[in-house]
Amino acid sequence: MELQELIALVDRQEELLRLKTFNSSVAWELGNLFHEKIVKEDLPIAVSIRTISGKILFHYSSDTANFDSQGWLDRKFNTVQRFETSTLRYALFLRSRGATLLERGLDPAKFVSGGGGFPIRTIDSMLVGAILVSGLKDTEDHAVIVKVLERYLNVGHLPAYPIS
């Protein structure tokens, strides 16, 4: 796929995967779907669901998740919060500009250029939170989030981002 096609695909995912409402009960329901997927597929990942202000509403790390996943979750959150888009979308933006985090004045210890952070928006486009997954390849982290949101929202399968 061409870069612009990848950007359009991620934009479409973000547009379609919006919630009617978001609160701690919704975070718990989503979190339980993540837990179910992690256990069923024996995924070595950590997941965090946060309000856009940073309040953690759900967090789970599988027994096989790496300790470094926490740092990655924080960096992914910072990126979603700052740029109001998925971390994969921001990585594609950087790629389209031929830029790096450092060239944009961002500390790679605080931000990330890769998948695994996804904005939680309500249907009226309000940014209210973020879902963060870490432990797999960044595009696989992104895919886990998309699959759980598809299931939660009961939407048909969206075009999948190619896993590299």
C-alpha positions in Angstrom: 0.0 0.0 0.0 1.1 3.5 -0.7 1.7 5.9 2.2 -1.4 8.0 1.5 -3.5 4.9 1.3 -2.2 3.8 4.7 -3.0 7.3 6.1 -6.5 7.1 4.7 -7.0 3.6 6.1 -6.1 4.7 9.7 -8.1 7.9 9.3 -11.1 5.7 8.4 -10.6 3.5 11.4 -10.5 6.5 13.7 -13.6 7.9 12.1 -15.7 4.7 12.4 -14.5 3.5 15.8 -16.2 6.1 18.0 -18.2 5.6 21.1 -21.7 6.9 22.0 -20.4 7.7 25.5 -17.3 7.1 27.5 -17.0 6.7 31.3 -15.5 4.2 33.8 -18.2 1.6 33.1 -17.4 1.7 29.3 -13.7 1.5 30.1 -14.4 -1.6 32.3 -16.4 -3.2 29.5 -13.7 -2.5 26.9 -11.1 -3.6 29.4 -12.8 -6.9 29.9 -12.9 -7.5 26.1 -9.1 -6.8 26.0 -8.6 -9.2 28.9 -10.6 -11.9 27.2 -8.6 -11.5 24.0 -5.3 -11.4 25.8 -6.0 -14.6 27.7 -7.6 -16.5 24.8 -4.7 -15.7 22.4 -2.0 -15.8 25.1 -0.8 -12.3 24.1 2.2 -10.9 26.0 0.8 -7.4 26.2 -0.3 -4.7 28.6 -3.4 -2.5 28.0 -4.4 0.8 29.5 -7.6 2.8 29.1 -7.3 6.4 30.2 -9.3 9.6 30.1 -7.7 12.3 28.0 -6.5 14.0 31.2 -4.6 10.9 32.1 -6.8 9.2 34.7 -6.3 5.4 34.4 -9.7 3.7 34.2 -8.5 0.3 33.3 -5.1 -1.4 33.3 -4.1 -5.0 32.7 -0.7 -6.7 32.1 -0.6 -10.3 31.1 1.8 -12.6 33.0 4.1 -12.6 30.0 4.1 -8.8 29.4 7.4 -7.1 29.5 8.2 -4.7 32.3 9.1 -2.1 29.7 5.5 -2.1 28.5 4.5 0.5 31.1 7.0 3.0 29.7 5.7 2.4 26.2 2.1 2.8 27.4 3.0 6.2 28.9 4.8 7.3 25.7 1.9 6.2 23.6 -0.6 8.1 25.8 1.5 11.3 25.6 1.4 11.1 21.8 -2.3 10.5 21.6 -3.0 13.3 24.1 -0.7 15.8 22.4 -1.6 15.2 18.7 -5.2 13.9 19.2 -4.7 11.0 16.8 -3.6 7.5 17.0 0.1 6.9 17.4 0.2 5.0 14.1 -1.4 7.9 12.3 1.2 10.2 13.8 4.0 7.9 12.8 2.6 7.9 9.2 2.4 11.7 9.4 6.1 11.9 10.3 7.0 9.4 7.6 5.1 11.6 5.0 7.1 14.6 6.1 10.4 12.6 6.2 10.7 13.7 9.8 11.6 12.2 13.1 10.4 12.9 16.7 13.6 14.7 17.4 13.3 16.9 14.3 9.8 17.9 15.5 11.2 18.9 18.9 9.9 15.8 20.7 11.8 13.7 23.2 11.7 10.0 22.2 11.7 9.1 25.9 8.3 10.8 26.2 6.7 10.3 22.8 6.5 7.5 20.3 6.4 7.1 16.5 4.6 3.8 16.0 1.3 2.1 16.6 -0.4 1.0 19.8 -2.2 4.2 21.0 -5.7 5.0 19.8 -7.9 8.0 20.6 -11.3 7.5 22.2 -13.7 9.8 20.5 -17.4 10.1 21.0 -19.7 10.2 18.0 -19.7 14.0 18.2 -15.9 13.9 17.7 -15.0 14.9 21.2 -11.7 13.4 22.3 -12.3 11.9 25.7 -9.6 9.2 26.2 -7.1 6.8 24.8 -6.6 3.1 24.5 -3.0 1.9 24.7 -1.5 -1.5 24.0 2.1 -2.5 24.2 4.0 -5.8 23.9 3.8 -6.8 20.2 5.0 -5.1 17.0 3.6 -1.7 16.9 1.3 -2.4 14.0 0.1 -5.5 15.9 -0.6 -3.4 19.0 -2.7 -1.2 16.8 -4.6 -4.2 15.3 -5.5 -5.5 18.7 -7.1 -2.2 19.6 -9.0 -2.0 16.3 -10.3 -5.6 16.7 -11.5 -5.0 20.3 -13.3 -1.8 19.3 -14.9 -3.5 16.3 -16.2 -6.1 18.6 -17.4 -3.7 21.3 -19.1 -1.5 18.7 -20.4 -4.5 16.8 -19.2 -3.1 13.4 -18.2 -5.2 10.5 -14.5 -5.8 9.9 -12.8 -2.7 8.9 -9.9 -2.8 6.4 -6.9 -3.9 8.4 -3.6 -2.2 8.5 -0.9 -4.4 6.9 1.2 -6.1 9.6 4.9 -5.7 8.8 
